[in-house]
Amino acid sequence: MKSEKSIVPIFSSNLAFTLIATVLILAVGWSRHLPLENPALHNFSPVLALFFCGAVYLRGTTSWLVPALAVIGSDLVLNPTYGENLLEPFMLATYGGFALAVFVGRFVSKRRAWPTLLGGVLGCSISFYLLTNFFAWLVNPAYAKTLAGLWQALTIGMPGFPPTYLFLRNSLVSDLLFTGIFATGCEWALARQTLPTQDSKGQVEVVS
């Protein structure tokens, strides 16, 4: 992986942007619907990898706008199914975890290599797990506000729900899997591209 800057015409038209955003919304929606039929697959999702890899390989608002549209679009459609509003307090922790993935991705983009990609996404995955479960412990009155209650939130969770350590397992597996897929695709595109002489509308800057 090189450290020179280049321009990749990922979104050459509004139609391409719309199509890609639609596909991502469907993919995110599918990943959120999956646990309804397979409870053991909670948190198996491409979302965090999208934010992380977007920040690594893209520049400008595109790096976070497309995955953000996918998340918000799926939330608007699916949250009523769960009996939740778009602005549920717990979503603050979730969006905070995604924002952290963007921050880490920007950092990794300056020294892009497979080891730093691996370390970056693992750090994001574990941080997301700790942040969201700590927030759940903080706001959920069913958890005792003690170290034992916090340990429960980080391990077995609430009765009647899958244990929270499964969320961590599924997050690690899906984040590694989808980061590998997205990063491989981006590296392949960078290896095949012809560097243009100047930027133009619909093109985004990436680090290559």
CYANA upper distance limits for C-alpha pairs under 8 A (distance plus 0.5 A):
  1 MET  CA    112 ARG  CA      6.94
  1 MET  CA    113 ALA  CA      6.26
  1 MET  CA    187 GLU  CA      8.43
  1 MET  CA    208 SER  CA      7.18
  2 LYS  CA    112 ARG  CA      8.04
  2 LYS  CA    208 SER  CA      5.76
  3 SER  CA    110 LYS  CA      7.61
  3 SER  CA    111 ARG  CA      7.51
  3 SER  CA    112 ARG  CA      7.70
  3 SER  CA    207 VAL  CA      6.85
  3 SER  CA    208 SER  CA      5.86
  4 GLU  CA    207 VAL  CA      6.78
  4 GLU  CA    208 SER  CA      5.85
  5 LYS  CA    205 GLU  CA      7.86
  5 LYS  CA    206 VAL  CA      6.79
  5 LYS  CA    207 VAL  CA      5.27
  5 LYS  CA    208 SER  CA      6.09
  6 SER  CA    195 LEU  CA      6.91
  6 SER  CA    205 GLU  CA      6.57
  6 SER  CA    206 VAL  CA      6.27
  6 SER  CA    207 VAL  CA      6.70
  6 SER  CA    208 SER  CA      6.73
  7 ILE  CA    195 LEU  CA      7.13
  7 ILE  CA    196 PRO  CA      7.47
  7 ILE  CA    199 ASP  CA      7.45
  7 ILE  CA    203 GLN  CA      7.25
  7 ILE  CA    204 VAL  CA      6.39
  7 ILE  CA    205 GLU  CA      4.96
  7 ILE  CA    206 VAL  CA      6.33
  8 VAL  CA    190 LEU  CA      7.98
  8 VAL  CA    193 GLN  CA      7.80
  8 VAL  CA    195 LEU  CA      8.36
  8 VAL  CA    203 GLN  CA      6.64
  8 VAL  CA    204 VAL  CA      6.37
  8 VAL  CA    205 GLU  CA      6.73
  8 VAL  CA    206 VAL  CA      7.14
  9 PRO  CA    202 GLY  CA      7.13
  9 PRO  CA    203 GLN  CA      4.79
  9 PRO  CA    204 VAL  CA      6.65
 10 ILE  CA    202 GLY  CA      8.10
 10 ILE  CA    203 GLN  CA      6.75
 10 ILE  CA    204 VAL  CA      7.30
 11 PHE  CA     16 ALA  CA      6.27
 11 PHE  CA     17 PHE  CA      5.99
 11 PHE  CA    202 GLY  CA      5.76
 11 PHE  CA    203 GLN  CA      6.56
 11 PHE  CA    204 VAL  CA      8.11
 12 SER  CA     16 ALA  CA      7.12
 12 SER  CA     17 PHE  CA      8.31
 12 SER  CA    201 LYS  CA      8.09
 12 SER  CA    202 GLY  CA      5.22
 12 SER  CA    203 GLN  CA      6.78
 13 SER  CA     17 PHE  CA      6.93
 13 SER  CA    202 GLY  CA      6.58
 14 ASN  CA     18 THR  CA      6.59
 14 ASN  CA    202 GLY  CA      8.45
 15 LEU  CA     19 LEU  CA      6.59
 16 ALA  CA     20 ILE  CA      6.61
 17 PHE  CA     21 ALA  CA      6.53
 18 THR  CA     22 THR  CA      6.51
 19 LEU  CA     23 VAL  CA      6.70
 20 ILE  CA     24 LEU  CA      6.69
 21 ALA  CA     25 ILE  CA      6.64
 21 ALA  CA     66 VAL  CA      6.40
 21 ALA  CA     67 PRO  CA      8.28
 21 ALA  CA     69 LEU  CA      7.57
 21 ALA  CA     70 ALA  CA      6.95
 22 THR  CA     26 LEU  CA      6.74
 22 THR  CA     70 ALA  CA      8.00
 23 VAL  CA     27 ALA  CA      6.64
 24 LEU  CA     28 VAL  CA      6.54
 24 LEU  CA     66 VAL  CA      8.42
 24 LEU  CA     67 PRO  CA      7.75
 24 LEU  CA     70 ALA  CA      6.10
 25 ILE  CA     29 GLY  CA      6.45
 25 ILE  CA     69 LEU  CA      7.79
 25 ILE  CA     70 ALA  CA      4.57
 25 ILE  CA     71 VAL  CA      7.29
 25 ILE  CA     73 GLY  CA      6.77
 25 ILE  CA     74 SER  CA      6.43
 26 LEU  CA     30 TRP  CA      6.48
 26 LEU  CA     70 ALA  CA      8.27
 26 LEU  CA     74 SER  CA      8.04
 27 ALA  CA     31 SER  CA      6.72
 27 ALA  CA     46 PRO  CA      8.30
 28 VAL  CA     32 ARG  CA      6.78
 28 VAL  CA     45 SER  CA      7.42
 28 VAL  CA     46 PRO  CA      7.34
 28 VAL  CA     47 VAL  CA      7.05
 28 VAL  CA     70 ALA  CA      6.95
 28 VAL  CA     71 VAL  CA      7.16
 28 VAL  CA     74 SER  CA      7.04
 29 GLY  CA     33 HIS  CA      6.61
 29 GLY  CA     74 SER  CA      5.63
 29 GLY  CA     78 LEU  CA      7.82
 30 TRP  CA     34 LEU  CA      6.48
 31 SER  CA     35 PRO  CA      8.14
 31 SER  CA     43 ASN  CA      8.48
 31 SER  CA     44 PHE  CA      7.06
 31 SER  CA     45 SER  CA      5.66
 31 SER  CA     46 PRO  CA      7.95
 32 ARG  CA     42 HIS  CA      8.43
 32 ARG  CA     43 ASN  CA      8.27
 32 ARG  CA     45 SER  CA      7.72
 33 HIS  CA     37 GLU  CA      8.06
 33 HIS  CA     78 LEU  CA      8.49
 34 LEU  CA     38 ASN  CA      6.53
 34 LEU  CA     39 PRO  CA      8.35
 34 LEU  CA     41 LEU  CA      7.42
 34 LEU  CA     42 HIS  CA      8.14
 35 PRO  CA     39 PRO  CA      4.96
 35 PRO  CA     40 ALA  CA      7.30
 35 PRO  CA     41 LEU  CA      5.80
 35 PRO  CA     42 HIS  CA      5.60
 35 PRO  CA     43 ASN  CA      8.50
 38 ASN  CA     42 HIS  CA      8.27
 39 PRO  CA    162 PRO  CA      7.57
 40 ALA  CA    162 PRO  CA      7.53
 40 ALA  CA    166 LEU  CA      7.73
 41 LEU  CA    167 PHE  CA      8.39
 41 LEU  CA    170 ASN  CA      7.00
 42 HIS  CA    166 LEU  CA      8.03
 42 HIS  CA    167 PHE  CA      6.41
 42 HIS  CA    170 ASN  CA      7.35
 43 ASN  CA    167 PHE  CA      5.96
 43 ASN  CA    168 LEU  CA      8.28
 43 ASN  CA    170 ASN  CA      6.19
 43 ASN  CA    171 SER  CA      6.01
 44 PHE  CA    167 PHE  CA      8.36
 44 PHE  CA    170 ASN  CA      5.52
 44 PHE  CA    171 SER  CA      6.17
 44 PHE  CA    173 VAL  CA      8.01
 44 PHE  CA    174 SER  CA      5.85
 45 SER  CA    171 SER  CA      7.67
 45 SER  CA    174 SER  CA      6.38
 45 SER  CA    175 ASP  CA      7.87
 46 PRO  CA     50 LEU  CA      6.66
 46 PRO  CA    174 SER  CA      6.94
 46 PRO  CA    175 ASP  CA      7.02
 46 PRO  CA    178 PHE  CA      6.29
 47 VAL  CA     51 PHE  CA      7.03
 47 VAL  CA     67 PRO  CA      7.46
 47 VAL  CA     71 VAL  CA      7.93
 48 LEU  CA     52 PHE  CA      6.62
 48 LEU  CA     98 PHE  CA      6.56
 48 LEU  CA    101 ALA  CA      7.21
 48 LEU  CA    124 CYS  CA      8.44
 48 LEU  CA    125 SER  CA      8.19
 48 LEU  CA    175 ASP  CA      7.12
 49 ALA  CA     53 CYS  CA      6.33
 49 ALA  CA    121 VAL  CA      7.85
 49 ALA  CA    175 ASP  CA      5.88
 49 ALA  CA    176 LEU  CA      8.31
 49 ALA  CA    178 PHE  CA      6.44
 49 ALA  CA    179 THR  CA      5.62
 49 ALA  CA    182 PHE  CA      8.35
 50 LEU  CA     54 GLY  CA      6.23
 50 LEU  CA     67 PRO  CA      6.51
 50 LEU  CA    178 PHE  CA      8.45
 50 LEU  CA    179 THR  CA      8.05
 50 LEU  CA    182 PHE  CA      8.25
 51 PHE  CA     55 ALA  CA      6.72
 51 PHE  CA     63 SER  CA      7.75
 51 PHE  CA     64 TRP  CA      6.56
 51 PHE  CA     67 PRO  CA      6.52
 51 PHE  CA     68 ALA  CA      8.50
 51 PHE  CA     98 PHE  CA      6.89
 51 PHE  CA     99 ALA  CA      8.37
 51 PHE  CA    101 ALA  CA      6.50
 51 PHE  CA    102 VAL  CA      6.09
 51 PHE  CA    105 GLY  CA      8.29
 52 PHE  CA     56 VAL  CA      6.85
 52 PHE  CA    101 ALA  CA      5.44
 52 PHE  CA    102 VAL  CA      5.80
 52 PHE  CA    104 VAL  CA      7.64
 52 PHE  CA    105 GLY  CA      5.36
 52 PHE  CA    121 VAL  CA      7.57
 52 PHE  CA    179 THR  CA      8.38
 53 CYS  CA     57 TYR  CA      6.51
 53 CYS  CA     58 LEU  CA      8.46
 53 CYS  CA    105 GLY  CA      6.98
 53 CYS  CA    179 THR  CA      7.13
 53 CYS  CA    182 PHE  CA      7.28
 53 CYS  CA    183 ALA  CA      7.16
 54 GLY  CA     58 LEU  CA      5.86
 54 GLY  CA     62 THR  CA      8.18
 54 GLY  CA     63 SER  CA      4.99
 54 GLY  CA     64 TRP  CA      6.88
 54 GLY  CA     67 PRO  CA      8.45
 54 GLY  CA    102 VAL  CA      8.03
 54 GLY  CA    105 GLY  CA      8.03
 55 ALA  CA     59 ARG  CA      7.49
 55 ALA  CA     63 SER  CA      5.51
 55 ALA  CA     64 TRP  CA      7.33
 55 ALA  CA    101 ALA  CA      8.45
 55 ALA  CA    102 VAL  CA      5.71
 55 ALA  CA    103 PHE  CA      7.95
 55 ALA  CA    104 VAL  CA      8.48
 55 ALA  CA    105 GLY  CA      5.22
 55 ALA  CA    106 ARG  CA      5.65
 55 ALA  CA    109 SER  CA      7.80
 56 VAL  CA    105 GLY  CA      5.21
 56 VAL  CA    106 ARG  CA      5.98
 56 VAL  CA    107 PHE  CA      8.32
 56 VAL  CA    108 VAL  CA      6.81
 56 VAL  CA    109 SER  CA      4.95
 56 VAL  CA    112 ARG  CA      8.22
 56 VAL  CA    206 VAL  CA      8.37
 56 VAL  CA    207 VAL  CA      8.00
 57 TYR  CA     63 SER  CA      8.10
 57 TYR  CA    109 SER  CA      7.30
 57 TYR  CA    186 CYS  CA      7.70
 57 TYR  CA    206 VAL  CA      5.54
 57 TYR  CA    207 VAL  CA      6.43
 57 TYR  CA    208 SER  CA      8.28
 58 LEU  CA     62 THR  CA      7.16
 58 LEU  CA     63 SER  CA      5.42
 58 LEU  CA    204 VAL  CA      6.99
 58 LEU  CA    205 GLU  CA      6.49
 58 LEU  CA    206 VAL  CA      5.15
 58 LEU  CA    207 VAL  CA      7.84
 59 ARG  CA     63 SER  CA      6.05
 59 ARG  CA    204 VAL  CA      6.54
 59 ARG  CA    205 GLU  CA      5.61
 59 ARG  CA    206 VAL  CA      6.18
 60 GLY  CA    204 VAL  CA      7.67
 60 GLY  CA    205 GLU  CA      8.07
 61 THR  CA     65 LEU  CA      6.10
 62 THR  CA     66 VAL  CA      6.58
 62 THR  CA    204 VAL  CA      8.03
 63 SER  CA     67 PRO  CA      8.46
 64 TRP  CA     68 ALA  CA      6.45
 64 TRP  CA    102 VAL  CA      7.62
 65 LEU  CA     69 LEU  CA      6.52
 66 VAL  CA     70 ALA  CA      6.79
 67 PRO  CA     71 VAL  CA      6.70
 68 ALA  CA     72 ILE  CA      6.56
 69 LEU  CA     73 GLY  CA      6.19
 70 ALA  CA     74 SER  CA      6.60
 71 VAL  CA     75 ASP  CA      6.57
 72 ILE  CA     76 LEU  CA      6.62
 73 GLY  CA     77 VAL  CA      6.98
 74 SER  CA     78 LEU  CA      6.29
 74 SER  CA     79 ASN  CA      8.35
 75 ASP  CA     79 ASN  CA      5.66
 75 ASP  CA     86 LEU  CA      6.76
 76 LEU  CA     80 PRO  CA      8.04
 76 LEU  CA     86 LEU  CA      6.89
 77 VAL  CA     81 THR  CA      8.37
 78 LEU  CA     82 TYR  CA      7.38
 79 ASN  CA     83 GLY  CA      6.72
 79 ASN  CA     84 GLU  CA      5.52
 79 ASN  CA     85 ASN  CA      6.58
 79 ASN  CA     86 LEU  CA      7.05
 80 PRO  CA     84 GLU  CA      6.03
 80 PRO  CA     85 ASN  CA      7.26
 84 GLU  CA     88 GLU  CA      7.24
 86 LEU  CA     91 MET  CA      8.24
 87 LEU  CA     91 MET  CA      6.94
 87 LEU  CA     92 LEU  CA      8.28
 88 GLU  CA     92 LEU  CA      7.96
 89 PRO  CA     93 ALA  CA      8.17
 90 PHE  CA     94 THR  CA      7.14
 90 PHE  CA    132 THR  CA      8.07
 90 PHE  CA    135 PHE  CA      7.66
 90 PHE  CA    136 ALA  CA      7.52
 91 MET  CA     95 TYR  CA      6.46
 92 LEU  CA     96 GLY  CA      6.46
 93 ALA  CA     97 GLY  CA      6.70
 93 ALA  CA    131 LEU  CA      7.02
 93 ALA  CA    132 THR  CA      5.92
 93 ALA  CA    135 PHE  CA      7.06
 94 THR  CA     98 PHE  CA      7.03
 94 THR  CA    128 PHE  CA      8.01
 94 THR  CA    132 THR  CA      6.75
 95 TYR  CA     99 ALA  CA      6.66
 96 GLY  CA    100 LEU  CA      6.72
 97 GLY  CA    101 ALA  CA      6.89
 97 GLY  CA    124 CYS  CA      8.14
 97 GLY  CA    127 SER  CA      7.77
 97 GLY  CA    128 PHE  CA      5.47
 97 GLY  CA    131 LEU  CA      7.48
 97 GLY  CA    132 THR  CA      8.12
 98 PHE  CA    102 VAL  CA      7.00
 98 PHE  CA    128 PHE  CA      8.28
 99 ALA  CA    103 PHE  CA      6.88
100 LEU  CA    104 VAL  CA      6.64
100 LEU  CA    124 CYS  CA      7.59
101 ALA  CA    105 GLY  CA      6.42
101 ALA  CA    121 VAL  CA      8.27
101 ALA  CA    124 CYS  CA      6.12
102 VAL  CA    106 ARG  CA      6.70
103 PHE  CA    107 PHE  CA      6.97
104 VAL  CA    108 VAL  CA      6.66
104 VAL  CA    120 GLY  CA      6.97
104 VAL  CA    124 CYS  CA      7.89
105 GLY  CA    109 SER  CA      6.54
105 GLY  CA    120 GLY  CA      7.59
106 ARG  CA    110 LYS  CA      7.52
107 PHE  CA    111 ARG  CA      8.04
108 VAL  CA    112 ARG  CA      6.09
108 VAL  CA    116 THR  CA      6.80
108 VAL  CA    117 LEU  CA      7.17
108 VAL  CA    120 GLY  CA      7.26
109 SER  CA    207 VAL  CA      7.03
110 LYS  CA    207 VAL  CA      8.03
111 ARG  CA    116 THR  CA      7.79
112 ARG  CA    116 THR  CA      6.81
112 ARG  CA    117 LEU  CA      7.27
113 ALA  CA    117 LEU  CA      6.62
114 TRP  CA    118 LEU  CA      6.57
115 PRO  CA    119 GLY  CA      6.62
116 THR  CA    120 GLY  CA      6.27
117 LEU  CA    121 VAL  CA      6.64
118 LEU  CA    122 LEU  CA      6.63
118 LEU  CA    176 LEU  CA      8.00
119 GLY  CA    123 GLY  CA      6.57
120 GLY  CA    124 CYS  CA      6.71
121 VAL  CA    125 SER  CA      6.52
121 VAL  CA    175 ASP  CA      7.27
121 VAL  CA    176 LEU  CA      7.47
121 VAL  CA    179 THR  CA      7.98
122 LEU  CA    126 ILE  CA      6.71
122 LEU  CA    172 LEU  CA      7.41
122 LEU  CA    175 ASP  CA      8.27
122 LEU  CA    176 LEU  CA      7.99
123 GLY  CA    127 SER  CA      6.45
124 CYS  CA    128 PHE  CA      6.44
125 SER  CA    129 TYR  CA      6.84
125 SER  CA    168 LEU  CA      8.19
125 SER  CA    171 SER  CA      6.75
125 SER  CA    172 LEU  CA      6.51
125 SER  CA    175 ASP  CA      7.35
126 ILE  CA    130 LEU  CA      6.72
126 ILE  CA    168 LEU  CA      7.70
126 ILE  CA    172 LEU  CA      8.18
127 SER  CA    131 LEU  CA      6.41
128 PHE  CA    132 THR  CA      6.52
129 TYR  CA    133 ASN  CA      6.54
129 TYR  CA    167 PHE  CA      8.07
129 TYR  CA    168 LEU  CA      6.56
129 TYR  CA    171 SER  CA      8.48
130 LEU  CA    134 PHE  CA      6.31
130 LEU  CA    154 LEU  CA      7.87
131 LEU  CA    135 PHE  CA      6.62
132 THR  CA    136 ALA  CA      6.65
133 ASN  CA    137 TRP  CA      6.65
133 ASN  CA    153 ALA  CA      6.47
133 ASN  CA    154 LEU  CA      6.50
133 ASN  CA    164 THR  CA      8.50
134 PHE  CA    138 LEU  CA      6.64
134 PHE  CA    150 LEU  CA      7.54
134 PHE  CA    153 ALA  CA      7.65
134 PHE  CA    154 LEU  CA      7.96
135 PHE  CA    139 VAL  CA      6.73
136 ALA  CA    140 ASN  CA      6.08
136 ALA  CA    153 ALA  CA      7.75
137 TRP  CA    141 PRO  CA      8.38
137 TRP  CA    143 TYR  CA      6.26
137 TRP  CA    144 ALA  CA      8.44
137 TRP  CA    145 LYS  CA      7.92
137 TRP  CA    149 GLY  CA      7.73
137 TRP  CA    150 LEU  CA      6.49
137 TRP  CA    153 ALA  CA      6.28
138 LEU  CA    143 TYR  CA      8.39
138 LEU  CA    145 LYS  CA      7.82
142 ALA  CA    158 MET  CA      8.47
143 TYR  CA    149 GLY  CA      5.84
143 TYR  CA    150 LEU  CA      7.93
143 TYR  CA    152 GLN  CA      8.31
143 TYR  CA    153 ALA  CA      7.79
144 ALA  CA    148 ALA  CA      7.85
144 ALA  CA    149 GLY  CA      5.08
144 ALA  CA    150 LEU  CA      8.04
145 LYS  CA    149 GLY  CA      6.28
145 LYS  CA    150 LEU  CA      7.53
146 THR  CA    150 LEU  CA      6.76
147 LEU  CA    151 TRP  CA      6.57
148 ALA  CA    152 GLN  CA      6.69
149 GLY  CA    153 ALA  CA      6.80
150 LEU  CA    154 LEU  CA      6.80
151 TRP  CA    155 THR  CA      6.62
152 GLN  CA    156 ILE  CA      5.91
152 GLN  CA    157 GLY  CA      5.91
152 GLN  CA    158 MET  CA      8.26
153 ALA  CA    157 GLY  CA      5.08
153 ALA  CA    158 MET  CA      7.80
153 ALA  CA    164 THR  CA      7.48
154 LEU  CA    164 THR  CA      6.53
154 LEU  CA    165 TYR  CA      7.28
155 THR  CA    163 PRO  CA      6.73
155 THR  CA    164 THR  CA      5.67
155 THR  CA    165 TYR  CA      5.54
156 ILE  CA    162 PRO  CA      8.03
156 ILE  CA    163 PRO  CA      4.65
156 ILE  CA    164 THR  CA      5.90
156 ILE  CA    165 TYR  CA      7.16
157 GLY  CA    161 PHE  CA      7.57
157 GLY  CA    162 PRO  CA      7.79
157 GLY  CA    163 PRO  CA      5.70
157 GLY  CA    164 THR  CA      5.76
158 MET  CA    162 PRO  CA      8.42
158 MET  CA    163 PRO  CA      7.95
162 PRO  CA    166 LEU  CA      7.54
163 PRO  CA    167 PHE  CA      7.90
164 THR  CA    168 LEU  CA      7.28
165 TYR  CA    169 ARG  CA      6.81
166 LEU  CA    170 ASN  CA      6.55
167 PHE  CA    171 SER  CA      6.47
168 LEU  CA    172 LEU  CA      6.59
169 ARG  CA    173 VAL  CA      6.76
170 ASN  CA    174 SER  CA      6.48
171 SER  CA    175 ASP  CA      6.23
172 LEU  CA    176 LEU  CA      6.52
173 VAL  CA    177 LEU  CA      6.53
174 SER  CA    178 PHE  CA      6.39
175 ASP  CA    179 THR  CA      6.28
176 LEU  CA    180 GLY  CA      6.52
177 LEU  CA    181 ILE  CA      6.86
178 PHE  CA    182 PHE  CA      6.47
179 THR  CA    183 ALA  CA      6.23
180 GLY  CA    184 THR  CA      6.40
181 ILE  CA    185 GLY  CA      6.73
182 PHE  CA    186 CYS  CA      6.68
183 ALA  CA    187 GLU  CA      6.48
184 THR  CA    188 TRP  CA      6.53
185 GLY  CA    189 ALA  CA      6.71
186 CYS  CA    190 LEU  CA      6.61
187 GLU  CA    191 ALA  CA      6.57
188 TRP  CA    192 ARG  CA      6.86
189 ALA  CA    193 GLN  CA      6.55
190 LEU  CA    208 SER  CA      7.15
199 ASP  CA    203 GLN  CA      7.02
199 ASP  CA    204 VAL  CA      8.46
